[in-house]
Amino acid sequence: MLDSGSPEYYYDFAETPVRGGLMNQLLIKTCVLRMLFHSESVIESSRSIRNGLKFVPDELKKTDLVATLLKLKNANIDDELRQSKTNAKIVLDDKKPFPFPLTVLTSDYLGIKNDVWNQ
């Protein structure tokens, strides 16, 4: 399974993310953010944008929490986000059909309409 987005979207509409502010950096570097994740309300809040992980088994929720804490400040993820427009251009410049059948599953973002994404 691949989690991806349209290269057209990332090239035409995605904005380059700004680096984390001083407060975010401070919370991460001092491990305050990790400490906050011992609170069930903080954990639930972090899951709220993903439908609260309603249909995810508890064991996978634990894995998700570990992954969240590991990626709080990850240079690779930051770099991928900064490079998203450049990477999308590379894909668009060298489009080729897949030599195999591909099924694409899509969904909305928890009921939030986004006309640009739905083009």
Secondary structure, DSSP 4 states (H G I P E B T S, - for coil): ------HHHHHHTPPPPPPPPHHHHHHHHTTHHHHHTTSHHHHHHHHGGGGGGTTS-HHHHHHHHHHHHHTTT-HHHHHHHHTHHHHHHHHHHT----SS--------BTTB--TTTT-
